[in-house]
Structure formats: C-alpha cells, structure tokens
Amino acid sequence: MTELAGIPVTTAGRTVADCLRTFGPRISVPIADAALHQKLTSIDEIVVQLEMQCHWSGRPLSDQSLDIV
C-alpha cells in the first residue's frame, strides 16, 4: 500500500499482480506491459507481489501471463 493525495492505494506492482491473477493474458498482459513501459513498476516488483500471493485464487493464471510479459 501507498498513498496518493492522502488516500491509501495499492502500488502499481500490486495492481498489475492482481490483474495478472484475475484476468486472462489478453487483458492482463497489455496492462502489465503499459505499467512497465511507463516505469510505474518493474518485473521484480511484480514477481515479489505474486510471491506474496502464492495461495491466492488465480495464481496459476498469473504465472502463464507473466511468462508472456
């Protein structure tokens, strides 16, 4: 978590990890690519976030999508 204008929000890395777990590659890969291209997060940060979510639903889907990013 971080703050934006005093409002708690998830980091870009966490948001990308959530998208990779929740949506299929057709949706999540462009989201991840855009965040990386804009330097909002890094592959390492996304991997760290996904490692913390190792038992969350959709985790296997995230691995498939991450391989494409």
Residue, then its C-alpha position, 0 to 999 in steps of 0.5 A: m500500500t501507498e498513498l496518493a493525495g492522502i488516500p491509501v492505494t495499492t502500488a502499481g506492482r500490486t495492481v498489475a499482480d492482481c490483474l495478472r491473477t484475475f484476468g486472462p493474458r489478453i487483458s492482463v498482459p497489455i496492462a502489465d506491459a503499459a505499467l512497465h513501459q511507463k516505469l510505474t513498476s518493474i518485473d521484480e516488483i511484480v514477481v515479489q507481489l505474486e510471491m506474496q500471493c502464492h495461495w491466492s485464487g488465480r495464481p496459476l493464471s498469473d504465472q502463464s501471463l507473466d511468462i508472456v510479459 
